[in-house]
Amino acid sequence: MRLSLSLLAMAILLSCEPKAGKVESSQAELVSAKPGPVPALVLEALAQARSDKRRLVVYVGASWCEPCEYFLEAVKANTLPEQFRDLRFLKFDNDVDEDRLAAAGYGGQMIPRFVLPGREGLASERRFEGSVKGPEAIANIAPRLDALLETK
């Protein structure tokens, strides 16, 4: 009898444990791009983002870029506007990845650069690049990102 009660108690406790699976995050994410062909990396990241119920944006920045620093800090500090909380940014460094980005259509003239992935992992025409310097960078980027994503 005592063994049966113990087994019953254990079964009840185990049934109360949370189920395995992805817990949805309440903030935007940055994922650094790995080495390799950009289209394949983008397709992989896009599939994972969809699986995780996120939208993917290809982000291109550089360590010396002041608006990029403000943007990265805003993502890390979870201070981007609420409508961006389901975004996953696939992060590339323009100084390191310029050639492979250009080969896949993600090249440009300015940074930061935000591009929506297109067919076969190549860049779409939907993009914007550049921002103002200083703390106003996020106020400059946010409405343009919103328009890019058509979240209004």
N, C-alpha and C positions, 0 to 999 in steps of 0.2 A: 504494500500500500504506500509506504513511504517513498519507494522508488518511483511509483506511478505519479505521485504528487510532484516529485522533483522533476520528472520528465515533462509534466504538464506545465510547471512553472517555467522551465527552460524554453519550451515551445512558445509560450506567451511572450517571454522576453525577446526571443529571436524575431518574432513576428512584429515587434515594435521598432526594430532597428530600421533606419532609413534604407531604402532600396539603392542599389548601386546605380550609377549613372551620372550624367553631367548636371551639375547644379548651375542654373543660369546666373550669370554675373550681372551686377547692376551698374557696371561701368565699362567704358570703352577699353579695348585691349590693344597693345602693341605686340606684334610678333616679328622678330628679326628674320629677314630672309636668309635662307641657307645658300651655300654655293650651288651652282648648277644653272641650267637654262631657265630663264625667267618664265616663259610660258608654262612649263611643267610645274614650277613652284607656285605660280598663280592658280593654276587649275587645282592643284592639291589643296592650297589654302582656301580656295573658293568652296570646294566640296566639304572641307572641314567646317568652314563658317556656316554653310547651309545646314549641316548636321547639328551644329550647336545653336541654330536659330539666330545667326548673326549676319550682318551685311559686311561685305569686304570692300575695303578701299586700299589701293596701293598708294603708299606714302613714300615720297622721296625727299630726303633732307641731307644735311651735312653737319658735322660737329661744330663748324665755325659760324653757322647760320643762326643769327639772333632770333628771328621769328620761329625757327625750328625748335630752338631751346624752349621758348615759351610754350609752343604747342606740345612738346614732349612732356614738359612739366605739368601742363593742364591735364593731359591724359593720365599721367601717373598719380596726380593729386585728386583725380575724379572731379575736376571742376569744369569740364566741358558741359554745354547745355544738355539737358535731359534727353532730347531727341536723338542724341548720338550715343547713348549708353549701350546700344546693341551693335555698335560698330567694332570691327576688328581691322586694324591697320597693319598691312603687310609692309614692314619698314625696310627700305633700301637706303644706302648711303651713296649719294651721287658721286662722291670722289672715288669710291671703291668700285661702284657698279655701273658707272656711266656707259661703258661700251655694251654690256649685256642688256641694260635697260633700253638703249637706243635701238638695238637689234630687234627688240620686241615691241617697239613703238611707244615706250614709256619715257623717252628722252624729252628734253625741253630746254628752255632758256633760263628759267628761274627756279628757285626753291624757296620755301617748301612747295612741293608739287603733289597734288591729289588727283588720282586717276581711277576711274571705274574700269574694272576688267571687262574685256570684250570676249568675243568668240575665240576659242582655242587658246585662251590665256594671254592673248595679245591685248594691247591697250585699246580702249575704245576712244572715240572722239570726246567723250564726256570727261572733262578735266578742268582744273584751274591751277595756276601757279603764281608764286610770289605773295608777299605780304608786307605790311609796314613793320618797322622795327619798334622795339619797346613793348611795354605792357599792353598796348593797344592791339598787338598781333592777334590775340584770340578774338577780340571784337571784330577784327577785319576778316579773319578766317571763318568764323562760325556761320555768318549768313551766306557766304559763298559755298561752304560745305553743304549747308541746308539746301541751297538751290541746286547744287550738283546732285544731291540725293532725292530731290523733290519731296521733302518731308513736310512741307508747309500744308 
